[in-house]
Amino acid sequence: MRMYNAEWEALKRLNYTPKVTDLQFDLTGFEIPADHGYALFEEIVRHLPWLRDLANAGIHPVHATPSGRNENLVINRRVKLVLRMPVEHVADARELVGKEIDPGAGKLHIGDLKEKAVTPYATLYSHFVSVDTEDEALFLNGIRGLMEEIGIKAGLIPGKAQRMHIPKRVIGGYSLMLHDIDLMQSMILQERGLGLHRGYGCGIFIPHKSIKEVAID
């Protein structure tokens, strides 16, 4: 995984300040539905109603292990609730500490948080990017158009088709890797994301170490 260490230090010397940060909350409980994007968002905005209309904010998908008994994921001590948050709203988001949510498989308790800085990497990955089409060719055309609009140049590799149920319809999309991204564009992508439904966990990019893993996914 390549981080631009020298360039990042240069940016800091120029007083560059990231616009977003990741807030990692401890999460305790038993299970969460695998298809949890919509329900998790609604539970979070029940406590943080201002989040619904906040640009550049998102809720990462919860990464946990399938239960093997049903379509739920098992919550263990390593599982975190992660919000990508504009830095000026970090203090407001701390209101989540101590709250309970139920995204559909029982109550979960939100514990302490720590911040994890968003840093520039040459290769980024999103588990689910949506431009409201399940057609791969249309998806790629849509992504290229969005990247052109914000001046991003990168190689792209689509992965698995993804689906998410929301009221009255299903959202379609793909996992997506972007590679060979320069310093500032890497930061722009992580700060802005790509596509629709950021609150449901779509279009949020994180560093990734291997192009090969996604190419054969």
N, CA and C of each residue as an Amber inpcrd file, in Angstrom:
protein
   651
   0.8580000  -1.1830000   0.0000000   0.0000000   0.0000000   0.0000000
   0.8940000   1.2320000   0.0000000   0.7380000   2.1170000  -0.9660000
   1.6430000   3.2400000  -1.0890000   0.9840000   4.5220000  -0.6100000
   1.5000000   5.0730000   0.4690000   1.0720000   6.3830000   0.9060000
   2.1280000   7.3930000   0.4900000   1.6910000   8.5710000   0.1010000
   2.6100000   9.5970000  -0.3440000   3.2300000  10.2900000   0.8710000
   4.2050000   9.6360000   1.5180000   4.7410000  10.1820000   2.7600000
   5.4020000  11.5470000   2.5530000   6.2990000  11.6570000   1.5680000
   7.0070000  12.9190000   1.3500000   6.0410000  14.0230000   0.9530000
   5.1030000  13.6880000   0.0580000   4.1480000  14.6930000  -0.4000000
   3.2140000  15.1220000   0.7330000   2.8410000  14.1610000   1.5750000
   1.9570000  14.4840000   2.6990000   2.6530000  15.4410000   3.6580000
   3.9130000  15.1980000   3.9220000   4.6690000  16.1100000   4.7730000
   4.7700000  17.4900000   4.1240000   4.9300000  17.5090000   2.7870000
   4.9940000  18.7920000   2.0820000   3.6700000  19.5410000   2.2090000
   2.5590000  18.8100000   2.1040000   1.2520000  19.4520000   2.2460000
   1.0880000  20.0480000   3.6430000   1.5430000  19.3320000   4.6490000
   1.4310000  19.8460000   6.0110000   2.2610000  21.1160000   6.1880000
   3.4240000  21.1470000   5.5390000   4.2520000  22.3550000   5.6300000
   3.5790000  23.5440000   4.9510000   2.7060000  23.2430000   3.9730000
   1.9540000  24.3020000   3.3040000   0.6370000  24.5990000   4.0180000
   0.4900000  24.0300000   5.2260000  -0.7100000  24.2450000   6.0360000
  -1.9730000  23.6840000   5.3860000  -1.8050000  22.6130000   4.6030000
  -2.9740000  21.9430000   4.0380000  -3.7190000  21.2120000   5.1530000
  -5.0150000  21.3850000   5.2050000  -5.8370000  20.7320000   6.2240000
  -6.9150000  19.8980000   5.5550000  -6.9870000  18.5920000   5.8360000
  -8.0470000  17.7660000   5.2590000  -9.4220000  18.2970000   5.6450000
 -10.3710000  18.1170000   4.7490000 -11.7340000  18.6150000   4.9820000
 -12.5980000  17.6100000   5.7350000 -12.2050000  16.3400000   5.7250000
 -12.9850000  15.3190000   6.4130000 -12.0620000  14.4540000   7.2560000
 -12.6660000  13.7420000   8.1860000 -11.9480000  12.7690000   9.0010000
 -12.8590000  11.5760000   9.2330000 -12.2870000  10.4350000   9.5820000
 -13.0880000   9.2630000   9.9340000 -13.2080000   9.1730000  11.4530000
 -14.4280000   9.0270000  11.9380000 -14.6930000   8.8350000  13.3590000
 -15.0340000   7.3690000  13.5820000 -14.2260000   6.6850000  14.3660000
 -14.4000000   5.2660000  14.6310000 -15.0000000   5.0810000  16.0260000
 -16.2510000   4.6510000  16.0600000 -16.9460000   4.4160000  17.3310000
 -16.8890000   2.9340000  17.6810000 -16.6190000   2.6410000  18.9450000
 -16.7870000   1.2630000  19.4130000 -18.2500000   0.8630000  19.2570000
 -18.4750000  -0.4040000  18.9380000 -19.8290000  -0.9010000  18.7170000
 -19.9710000  -2.2410000  19.4150000 -20.9460000  -2.3470000  20.2990000
 -21.1810000  -3.6050000  21.0050000 -22.6130000  -4.0520000  20.7940000
 -22.7710000  -5.3600000  20.7560000 -24.0750000  -5.9630000  20.5130000
 -23.8530000  -7.3510000  19.9480000 -24.8290000  -7.8530000  19.2090000
 -24.7290000  -9.2230000  18.7010000 -24.6280000  -9.2850000  17.1800000
 -25.6190000  -8.7520000  16.4780000 -25.6210000  -8.8810000  15.0240000
 -26.1830000  -7.6200000  14.3730000 -25.8640000  -7.4780000  13.0800000
 -26.4200000  -6.4160000  12.2470000 -26.7430000  -7.0350000  10.8930000
 -27.8450000  -6.6690000  10.2460000 -28.1440000  -7.2490000   8.9300000
 -27.0090000  -6.9730000   7.9400000 -26.7470000  -7.9310000   7.0600000
 -25.7440000  -7.7050000   6.0270000 -26.1490000  -6.5410000   5.1280000
 -27.4270000  -6.4400000   4.8200000 -27.9670000  -5.3390000   4.0130000
 -28.4790000  -4.2640000   4.9770000 -27.5400000  -3.4820000   5.5130000
 -27.8940000  -2.5860000   6.6200000 -27.7910000  -1.1050000   6.2870000
 -27.3880000  -0.7390000   5.0650000 -27.0790000   0.6460000   4.7460000
 -28.1820000   1.6350000   5.0710000 -29.3890000   1.3540000   4.5940000
 -30.5050000   2.2760000   4.8090000 -30.9150000   2.3230000   6.2800000
 -31.0810000   1.1540000   6.8870000 -31.5450000   1.1040000   8.2780000
 -30.5320000   1.7360000   9.2230000 -29.2480000   1.5140000   8.9680000
 -28.2260000   2.1060000   9.8240000 -28.2560000   3.6250000   9.7200000
 -28.3890000   4.1400000   8.5130000 -28.4680000   5.5880000   8.3300000
 -29.6450000   6.1800000   9.0950000 -30.8050000   5.5590000   8.9770000
 -31.9840000   6.0900000   9.6560000 -31.8240000   6.0580000  11.1740000
 -31.1650000   5.0490000  11.6910000 -30.9290000   4.9920000  13.1330000
 -29.9360000   6.0670000  13.5860000 -28.9180000   6.3220000  12.7790000
 -27.9440000   7.3460000  13.1440000 -28.5730000   8.7350000  13.0980000
 -29.3510000   9.0260000  12.0470000 -29.9440000  10.3720000  11.9550000
 -31.0580000  10.5690000  12.9860000 -31.5380000   9.4960000  13.5910000
 -32.4760000   9.6450000  14.6990000 -31.7950000  10.3900000  15.8500000
 -30.5000000  10.1640000  16.0040000 -29.7290000  10.8460000  17.0410000
 -29.0280000  12.1020000  16.5250000 -28.6870000  12.1080000  15.2330000
 -28.0050000  13.2560000  14.6200000 -28.8260000  13.7350000  13.4250000
 -29.9590000  14.3610000  13.6320000 -30.8470000  14.7070000  12.5110000
 -30.2080000  15.6330000  11.4830000 -29.2480000  16.4450000  11.8910000
 -28.5650000  17.3480000  10.9580000 -27.7290000  16.5980000   9.9260000
 -27.4090000  15.3310000  10.1930000 -26.5720000  14.5460000   9.2920000
 -27.2600000  14.2700000   7.9510000 -28.5980000  14.2550000   7.9600000
 -29.3450000  13.8830000   6.7570000 -29.0120000  14.7780000   5.5600000
 -28.7670000  16.0500000   5.8140000 -28.5460000  17.0010000   4.7220000
 -27.1200000  17.5310000   4.6760000 -26.1920000  16.8300000   5.3070000
 -24.8190000  17.3250000   5.3940000 -23.9790000  16.8000000   4.2260000
 -23.4740000  17.7270000   3.4260000 -22.6410000  17.3470000   2.2800000
 -21.3210000  16.7480000   2.7650000 -20.8270000  15.7650000   1.9980000
 -19.5280000  15.1320000   2.2390000 -19.4720000  14.2890000   3.5030000
 -20.6200000  14.0160000   4.1080000 -20.6520000  13.0960000   5.2440000
 -21.1650000  11.7410000   4.7700000 -20.6830000  10.6920000   5.3940000
 -21.1460000   9.3610000   5.0270000 -20.9570000   8.3870000   6.1780000
 -21.6180000   7.2470000   6.0810000 -21.4870000   6.1840000   7.0770000
 -20.8940000   4.9750000   6.3700000 -19.7070000   4.5660000   6.7840000
 -19.0690000   3.4100000   6.1620000 -19.9130000   2.1510000   6.3680000
 -19.8830000   1.2290000   5.4110000 -20.4870000  -0.0810000   5.6800000
 -19.8250000  -0.7190000   6.8970000 -20.6070000  -1.4150000   7.7050000
 -20.0500000  -2.1210000   8.8590000 -19.4450000  -3.4320000   8.3690000
 -18.1630000  -3.6000000   8.5930000 -17.4620000  -4.8050000   8.1450000
 -17.3890000  -5.7930000   9.3060000 -18.1030000  -6.8920000   9.1430000
 -18.1390000  -7.9180000  10.1780000 -18.2690000  -9.2800000   9.5120000
 -18.2400000 -10.3240000  10.2990000 -18.2340000 -11.6990000   9.7850000
 -19.6550000 -12.2310000   9.6450000 -19.9900000 -12.8840000   8.5080000
 -21.3090000 -13.5070000   8.3760000 -21.5680000 -14.4930000   9.5070000
 -22.8070000 -14.5060000   9.9780000 -23.1340000 -15.3640000  11.1120000
 -23.1660000 -16.8430000  10.7390000 -23.4810000 -17.1330000   9.4650000
 -23.5940000 -18.5280000   9.0410000 -24.9610000 -19.1230000   9.3010000
 -25.7930000 -18.4040000  10.0790000 -27.1280000 -18.9110000  10.3990000
 -28.2090000 -18.1780000   9.6120000 -27.9310000 -16.9190000   9.2780000
 -28.9160000 -16.0850000   8.5970000 -28.1610000 -15.0380000   7.7870000
 -28.8460000 -14.0020000   7.3650000 -28.2050000 -12.9730000   6.5520000
 -27.7120000 -11.8030000   7.4090000 -27.2880000 -12.1200000   8.6250000
 -26.7430000 -11.1100000   9.5170000 -25.2290000 -11.2180000   9.6100000
 -24.6160000 -10.1620000  10.1320000 -23.1890000 -10.1370000  10.4240000
 -23.0010000 -10.1030000  11.9340000 -21.9400000 -10.7310000  12.4060000
 -21.6810000 -10.8330000  13.8390000 -20.8430000  -9.6440000  14.2970000
 -21.2960000  -8.9780000  15.3530000 -20.5610000  -7.8750000  15.9510000
 -19.6000000  -8.4360000  17.0040000 -18.2920000  -8.1740000  16.8110000
 -17.3180000  -8.5390000  17.8440000 -16.5370000  -7.2890000  18.2540000
 -15.5570000  -7.4560000  19.1060000 -14.8780000  -6.2940000  19.7030000
 -14.0880000  -5.4860000  18.6750000 -13.7770000  -6.0770000  17.5310000
 -13.0100000  -5.3460000  16.5170000 -13.8950000  -4.5290000  15.5830000
 -15.1870000  -4.7880000  15.5870000 -16.0940000  -4.1060000  14.6640000
 -16.3400000  -2.6730000  15.1300000 -16.2560000  -1.7350000  14.1880000
 -16.4500000  -0.3240000  14.4960000 -17.5890000   0.2480000  13.6510000
 -18.2200000   1.2680000  14.1940000 -19.1070000   2.1310000  13.4310000
 -18.2650000   3.3260000  13.0030000 -18.1630000   3.5520000  11.6920000
 -17.2620000   4.5960000  11.1890000 -18.0470000   5.6180000  10.3790000
 -17.9260000   6.8700000  10.7750000 -18.5380000   7.9800000  10.0610000
 -17.4460000   8.8110000   9.4060000 -17.6040000   9.1100000   8.1250000
 -16.7220000  10.0820000   7.4730000 -17.3770000  11.4420000   7.6140000
 -16.7030000  12.3300000   8.3210000 -17.3500000  13.5360000   8.8060000
 -16.5370000  14.7790000   8.4550000 -17.1800000  15.8360000   7.9410000
 -16.4800000  17.1160000   7.8050000 -15.8980000  17.5300000   9.1510000
 -14.6790000  18.0310000   9.1390000 -13.9750000  18.2610000  10.3960000
 -14.7130000  19.2510000  11.2970000 -15.4580000  20.1680000  10.7060000
 -16.1420000  21.1640000  11.5360000 -17.3360000  20.5820000  12.2930000
 -17.7130000  19.3210000  11.9900000 -18.8460000  18.6990000  12.6740000
 -18.4270000  17.5600000  13.6040000 -17.1330000  17.4040000  13.8190000
 -16.6590000  16.3190000  14.6800000 -17.2420000  16.4390000  16.0870000
 -17.2080000  17.6240000  16.6620000 -17.7270000  17.7980000  18.0190000
 -19.2080000  17.4520000  18.0870000 -19.9780000  17.8180000  17.0610000
 -21.4080000  17.4920000  17.0380000 -21.6320000  15.9860000  16.9950000
 -20.7860000  15.2670000  16.2370000 -20.9550000  13.8220000  16.0880000
 -20.6630000  13.0650000  17.3740000 -19.9340000  13.6890000  18.2970000
 -19.6460000  13.0370000  19.5800000 -20.9150000  12.7680000  20.3920000
 -22.0210000  13.3850000  19.9890000 -23.3000000  13.1300000  20.6520000
 -23.7400000  11.6700000  20.5160000 -23.1500000  10.9370000  19.5540000
 -23.5100000   9.5260000  19.3850000 -23.0000000   8.6400000  20.5180000
 -21.9330000   9.0560000  21.1930000 -21.3510000   8.2230000  22.2490000
 -22.3970000   7.9520000  23.3320000 -22.5690000   6.6630000  23.6210000
 -23.5220000   6.2580000  24.6500000 -24.9210000   5.9690000  24.1370000
 -25.1720000   6.2090000  22.8630000 -26.5080000   5.9920000  22.3100000
 -26.7050000   4.5350000  21.9060000 -27.9800000   4.1410000  21.7620000
 -28.3320000   2.8080000  21.2590000 -29.0470000   2.9320000  19.9350000
 -28.7770000   1.9720000  19.0420000 -29.4400000   1.9090000  17.7410000
 -29.8870000   0.4720000  17.4990000 -30.8340000   0.3090000  16.5950000
 -31.2810000  -1.0240000  16.1950000 -31.5310000  -1.0240000  14.6920000
 -30.5150000  -1.3870000  13.8960000 -30.6770000  -1.4100000  12.4400000
 -31.4350000  -2.6150000  11.9070000 -31.9550000  -3.4620000  12.8150000
 -32.8050000  -4.5440000  12.3320000 -32.5040000  -5.9240000  12.8540000
 -31.4740000  -6.0780000  13.6800000 -31.1570000  -7.4050000  14.2170000
 -30.8620000  -7.3390000  15.7110000 -31.4380000  -6.3580000  16.3840000
 -31.2240000  -6.2010000  17.8100000 -30.4590000  -4.9310000  18.1290000
 -30.5100000  -4.5280000  19.4010000 -29.8930000  -3.2680000  19.8100000
 -28.3700000  -3.3460000  19.7860000 -27.7650000  -2.2360000  19.3650000
 -26.3200000  -2.0590000  19.3910000 -26.0090000  -0.8110000  20.2050000
 -24.9420000  -0.8880000  20.9970000 -24.5370000   0.2490000  21.8250000
 -23.3270000   0.9220000  21.1960000 -23.3870000   2.2440000  21.0590000
 -22.2940000   3.0200000  20.4880000 -21.4100000   3.5240000  21.6260000
 -20.1380000   3.1440000  21.5570000 -19.2110000   3.5050000  22.6240000
 -18.2810000   4.6410000  22.2530000 -17.1110000   4.6410000  22.8750000
 -16.1380000   5.7130000  22.6880000 -15.6760000   5.7910000  21.2380000
 -15.1210000   6.9490000  20.8950000 -14.6550000   7.1390000  19.5170000
 -13.2200000   7.6040000  19.4900000 -12.6000000   7.3980000  18.3460000
 -11.3020000   8.0040000  18.0620000 -11.3120000   8.4560000  16.6040000
 -10.5110000   9.4650000  16.3290000 -10.4090000   9.9780000  14.9670000
  -9.2840000   9.2630000  14.2270000  -9.5370000   8.9990000  12.9410000
  -8.5090000   8.4510000  12.0610000  -8.3940000   9.3720000  10.8630000
  -7.2290000   9.9630000  10.6810000  -7.0520000  10.9420000   9.6140000
  -7.2140000  10.3020000   8.2410000  -7.7910000  11.0520000   7.3270000
  -7.8540000  10.6550000   5.9210000  -6.5470000  11.0900000   5.2760000
  -5.8130000  10.1410000   4.6840000  -4.4930000  10.4210000   4.1300000
  -4.4040000   9.9620000   2.6830000  -3.4780000  10.5280000   1.8960000
  -3.4290000  10.2410000   0.4560000  -2.7700000   8.9070000   0.1380000
  -3.4580000   8.0990000  -0.6330000  -2.9330000   6.8310000  -1.1410000
  -3.1430000   6.7730000  -2.6450000  -2.2780000   6.0270000  -3.3140000
  -2.3410000   5.9230000  -4.7730000  -3.4610000   5.0080000  -5.2440000
  -3.9130000   4.1050000  -4.3630000  -4.9590000   3.1520000  -4.7210000
  -6.0710000   3.2330000  -3.6940000  -7.2970000   3.4360000  -4.1590000
  -8.4640000   3.5750000  -3.2920000  -9.5330000   2.5740000  -3.6860000
 -10.3480000   2.1940000  -2.7090000 -11.3690000   1.1700000  -2.9450000
 -12.6610000   1.5570000  -2.2470000 -13.7770000   1.3010000  -2.9150000
 -15.0980000   1.4620000  -2.3070000 -15.8810000   0.1640000  -2.4730000
 -16.4710000  -0.2960000  -1.3910000 -17.2170000  -1.5580000  -1.4030000
 -18.4570000  -1.4870000  -2.2780000 -19.0510000  -0.2980000  -2.4200000
 -20.3160000  -0.1640000  -3.1380000 -20.4010000   1.2690000  -3.6640000
 -20.3600000   1.4010000  -4.9920000 -20.5580000   2.7000000  -5.6310000
 -21.8190000   2.5990000  -6.4800000 -22.6770000   3.5960000  -6.3790000
 -23.9520000   3.5600000  -7.0960000 -24.1440000   4.8110000  -7.9420000
 -24.5570000   4.5910000  -9.1840000 -25.0600000   5.6780000 -10.0370000
 -26.4650000   5.3030000 -10.5200000 -27.1450000   4.4660000  -9.6990000
 -28.5190000   4.0220000  -9.9470000 -28.6800000   3.2630000 -11.2570000
 -27.7470000   2.3480000 -11.5130000 -27.8940000   1.3940000 -12.6080000
 -27.2040000   0.1010000 -12.2140000 -27.7500000  -1.0210000 -12.6720000
 -27.1200000  -2.3150000 -12.4530000 -26.4190000  -2.8080000 -13.7090000
 -26.4400000  -2.0120000 -14.7730000 -25.7460000  -2.3480000 -16.0150000
 -24.2900000  -1.9040000 -15.8980000 -23.3580000  -2.8330000 -16.0530000
 -21.9500000  -2.5100000 -15.8130000 -21.4120000  -1.4560000 -16.7770000
 -21.7920000  -1.5430000 -18.0500000 -21.3120000  -0.5570000 -19.0210000
 -21.8340000   0.8340000 -18.6890000 -23.1170000   0.9300000 -18.3250000
 -23.6760000   2.2260000 -17.9430000 -23.0460000   2.7410000 -16.6520000
 -22.7830000   1.8250000 -15.7360000 -22.1180000   2.1870000 -14.4880000
 -20.7550000   2.8190000 -14.7640000 -19.9480000   2.1670000 -15.5850000
 -18.6100000   2.6750000 -15.8720000 -18.6660000   4.0120000 -16.6050000
 -19.6050000   4.1360000 -17.5300000 -19.7570000   5.4180000 -18.2130000
 -20.1310000   6.5230000 -17.2260000 -21.0230000   6.1880000 -16.2900000
 -21.4220000   7.1600000 -15.2840000 -20.2630000   7.5700000 -14.3910000
 -19.4520000   6.6000000 -13.9810000 -18.3030000   6.8940000 -13.1270000
 -17.2910000   7.7600000 -13.8660000 -17.0250000   7.4200000 -15.1220000
 -16.0750000   8.2300000 -15.8890000 -16.5640000   9.6690000 -16.0230000
 -17.8650000   9.8430000 -16.2000000 -18.4300000  11.1820000 -16.2930000
 -18.2680000  11.9570000 -14.9970000 -18.5080000  11.2900000 -13.8640000
 -18.3560000  11.9500000 -12.5650000 -16.9060000  12.3250000 -12.3050000
 -15.9890000  11.4410000 -12.6740000 -14.5710000  11.7200000 -12.4790000
 -14.1180000  12.8900000 -13.3510000 -14.6330000  12.9390000 -14.5620000
 -14.2760000  14.0430000 -15.4600000 -14.7800000  15.3740000 -14.9080000
 -15.9740000  15.3610000 -14.3080000 -16.5480000  16.5930000 -13.7560000
 -15.6760000  17.2150000 -12.6740000 -15.0030000  16.3750000 -11.8880000
 -14.1830000  16.9090000 -10.7930000 -12.6920000  16.8060000 -11.0980000
 -12.3560000  16.4930000 -12.3490000 -10.9650000  16.5290000 -12.7740000
 -10.1050000  15.4030000 -12.2610000 -10.7050000  14.2130000 -12.0480000
  -9.9590000  13.0690000 -11.5300000  -9.5080000  12.1810000 -12.6780000
  -8.2270000  11.8390000 -12.6890000  -7.6850000  10.8860000 -13.6530000
  -7.1350000   9.6910000 -12.8820000  -7.6590000   8.5090000 -13.1960000
  -7.2320000   7.3010000 -12.4930000  -7.6580000   6.0830000 -13.2950000
  -6.9590000   4.9900000 -13.0930000  -7.4320000   3.7220000 -13.6230000
  -8.5600000   3.2060000 -12.7610000  -9.5260000   2.5070000 -13.3640000
 -10.6320000   1.9840000 -12.5740000 -10.8900000   0.5240000 -12.8920000
 -11.1780000  -0.2200000 -11.8440000 -11.4650000  -1.6480000 -11.9530000
 -12.7510000  -1.9380000 -11.1990000 -13.8400000  -2.2700000 -11.9110000
 -15.0620000  -2.6440000 -11.2000000 -14.9350000  -4.0500000 -10.6280000
 -15.6030000  -4.2790000  -9.5020000 -15.5830000  -5.5920000  -8.8680000
 -16.9620000  -6.2140000  -8.8630000 -17.3820000  -6.7060000  -7.7080000
 -18.6560000  -7.4190000  -7.5880000 -19.8460000  -6.4770000  -7.7660000
 -20.8900000  -6.9970000  -8.4050000 -22.1640000  -6.2830000  -8.4100000
 -22.7190000  -6.2540000  -6.9930000 -23.3100000  -5.1370000  -6.6040000
 -23.8460000  -4.9650000  -5.2620000 -25.3030000  -4.5060000  -5.3510000
 -26.0880000  -4.8860000  -4.3410000 -27.4890000  -4.4540000  -4.2680000
 -27.8250000  -4.0940000  -2.8290000 -28.6850000  -3.0880000  -2.6680000
 -29.1220000  -2.6620000  -1.3470000 -30.6140000  -2.3460000  -1.3970000
 -31.3350000  -2.8860000  -0.4420000 -32.7790000  -2.6380000  -0.3730000
 -33.0590000  -1.3680000   0.4290000 -33.8370000  -0.4880000  -0.1690000
 -34.3580000   0.6830000   0.5160000 -35.8620000   0.6820000   0.2800000
 -36.6390000   1.5030000   0.9780000 -38.0920000   1.4690000   0.7810000
 -38.4910000   1.6470000  -0.6770000 -39.2930000   0.7140000  -1.1700000
 -39.9230000   0.7520000  -2.4900000 -39.0070000   0.4360000  -3.6630000
 -37.7100000   0.2320000  -3.4320000 -36.8490000  -0.1190000  -4.5590000
 -35.5240000  -0.6910000  -4.0760000 -34.7120000  -1.1030000  -5.0420000
 -33.3910000  -1.6620000  -4.7700000 -32.3450000  -0.7990000  -5.4670000
 -31.2930000  -0.4500000  -4.7440000 -30.1680000   0.2920000  -5.3060000
 -29.1640000  -0.7050000  -5.8640000 -28.7070000  -0.4600000  -7.0720000
 -27.6930000  -1.3100000  -7.6800000 -26.3880000  -0.5730000  -7.8720000
 -25.2870000  -1.3200000  -7.9390000 -23.9840000  -0.7220000  -8.1840000
 -22.9030000  -1.7850000  -8.1820000 -21.6660000  -1.3570000  -7.9960000
 -20.5120000  -2.2610000  -8.0240000 -19.4830000  -1.8020000  -6.9990000
 -18.6690000  -2.7440000  -6.5540000 -17.4630000  -2.3270000  -5.8540000
 -16.5190000  -1.7410000  -6.8960000 -15.6120000  -0.8820000  -6.4420000
 -14.7810000  -0.1650000  -7.4150000 -13.4240000   0.1680000  -6.8130000
 -12.3900000  -0.1310000  -7.5930000 -11.0410000   0.2880000  -7.2520000
 -10.5780000   1.3540000  -8.2290000  -9.9510000   2.3860000  -7.6970000
  -9.3050000   3.4200000  -8.4990000  -7.8190000   3.3910000  -8.1750000
  -6.9730000   3.3840000  -9.2200000  -5.5390000   3.2610000  -8.9800000
  -4.7510000   4.2890000  -9.7840000  -3.5030000   4.4510000  -9.4060000
  -2.5990000   5.4340000 -10.0230000  -3.1660000   6.8450000  -9.8920000
  -3.5370000   7.1980000  -8.6740000  -4.1280000   8.4990000  -8.3820000
  -3.0460000   9.3930000  -7.7780000  -2.9930000  10.6500000  -8.2120000
  -1.9800000  11.5300000  -7.6310000  -2.4420000  12.0590000  -6.2730000
  -1.5270000  12.7680000  -5.6270000  -1.7030000  13.1880000  -4.2390000
  -3.0070000  13.9330000  -3.9830000  -3.2050000  15.0510000  -4.6600000
  -4.3670000  15.8720000  -4.3780000  -5.6580000  15.1890000  -4.8160000
  -5.6210000  14.4610000  -5.9270000  -6.8250000  13.7800000  -6.3880000
  -7.2430000  12.6720000  -5.4270000  -6.2730000  12.0240000  -4.7990000
  -6.5860000  11.0150000  -3.7910000  -7.3510000  11.6420000  -2.6310000
  -6.9120000  12.8210000  -2.2080000  -7.6040000  13.4970000  -1.1170000
  -8.9990000  13.9560000  -1.5390000  -9.1170000  14.4800000  -2.7490000
 -10.4170000  14.9370000  -3.2530000 -11.4140000  13.7860000  -3.2890000
 -10.9730000  12.6280000  -3.7750000 -11.8720000  11.4700000  -3.8600000
 -12.3410000  11.0170000  -2.4870000 -11.4400000  11.0340000  -1.5130000
 -11.8400000  10.6010000  -0.1780000 -12.7140000  11.6390000   0.5110000
 -12.5070000  12.8980000   0.1840000 -13.3110000  13.9440000   0.7880000
 -14.6960000  14.0470000   0.1490000 -14.8000000  13.8050000  -1.1470000
 -16.0620000  13.9930000  -1.8560000 -16.8090000  12.6890000  -2.1260000
 -16.0680000  11.5840000  -2.3320000 -16.7080000  10.3450000  -2.7310000
 -17.1730000  10.4120000  -4.1750000 -17.7960000   9.3210000  -4.6200000
 -18.3350000   9.2540000  -5.9780000 -19.7270000   8.6520000  -5.9500000
 -20.6050000   9.1770000  -6.7790000 -21.9210000   8.5930000  -6.9430000
 -22.9080000   9.0180000  -5.8760000 -23.9170000   8.1720000  -5.6740000
 -25.0640000   8.4960000  -4.8380000 -25.0440000   7.7600000  -3.4980000
 -25.9290000   8.2090000  -2.5920000 -26.2710000   7.4810000  -1.3660000
 -25.1060000   7.3470000  -0.3820000 -24.3790000   8.4440000  -0.1680000
 -23.2500000   8.4100000   0.7480000 -23.6710000   8.0030000   2.1580000
 -24.8330000   8.4610000   2.5800000 -25.2870000   8.1080000   3.9180000
 -25.5180000   6.6280000   4.1040000 -25.8270000   5.9330000   3.0060000
 -26.0720000   4.4900000   3.0820000 -24.7830000   3.6820000   2.9350000
 -23.6470000   4.3650000   2.8470000 -22.3610000   3.6700000   2.7500000
 -21.8140000   3.5300000   1.3560000 -22.4300000   4.1920000   0.3780000
 -22.0050000   4.0640000  -1.0190000 -21.0180000   5.1720000  -1.3890000
 -20.0480000   4.8260000  -2.2230000 -19.1370000   5.8170000  -2.7740000
 -18.1140000   6.3640000  -1.8120000 -17.8950000   5.6920000  -0.6760000
 -16.8870000   6.1080000   0.2960000 -15.6080000   5.3100000   0.0150000
 -14.5130000   6.0040000  -0.2220000 -13.2650000   5.3390000  -0.6130000
 -12.2860000   5.2630000   0.5460000 -11.5980000   4.1150000   0.5920000
 -10.5750000   3.8770000   1.6060000  -9.3180000   3.3520000   0.9070000
  -8.1530000   3.4690000   1.5350000  -6.9260000   2.9240000   0.9360000
  -7.0210000   1.4200000   0.7490000  -6.3760000   0.9380000  -0.2960000
  -6.3530000  -0.4970000  -0.5720000  -4.9690000  -0.8810000  -1.0560000
  -4.5050000  -2.0600000  -0.6880000  -3.1170000  -2.4330000  -0.9690000
  -2.9290000  -3.2270000  -2.2410000  -3.9950000  -3.7930000  -2.8230000
  -3.7910000  -4.7180000  -3.9310000  -4.7990000  -4.5120000  -5.0380000
  -4.3040000  -4.1970000  -6.2380000  -5.1700000  -4.1530000  -7.4170000
  -5.6260000  -5.5650000  -7.7710000  -4.7290000  -6.5290000  -7.6500000
  -5.0180000  -7.9020000  -8.0600000  -6.2180000  -8.4710000  -7.3270000
  -6.3430000  -8.1990000  -6.0270000  -7.4360000  -8.7670000  -5.2380000
  -8.7830000  -8.3610000  -5.7780000  -8.9130000  -7.0960000  -6.2090000
 -10.1830000  -6.6280000  -6.7340000 -10.3860000  -7.0870000  -8.1630000
  -9.3040000  -7.1560000  -8.9370000  -9.4150000  -7.5570000 -10.3340000
  -9.9870000  -8.9630000 -10.4750000  -9.7220000  -9.8390000  -9.4620000
 -10.2400000 -11.2050000  -9.5370000 -11.4380000 -11.4200000  -8.6340000
 -11.9380000 -10.3310000  -7.9990000 -13.0620000 -10.4260000  -7.0430000
 -14.3290000 -10.8700000  -7.7580000
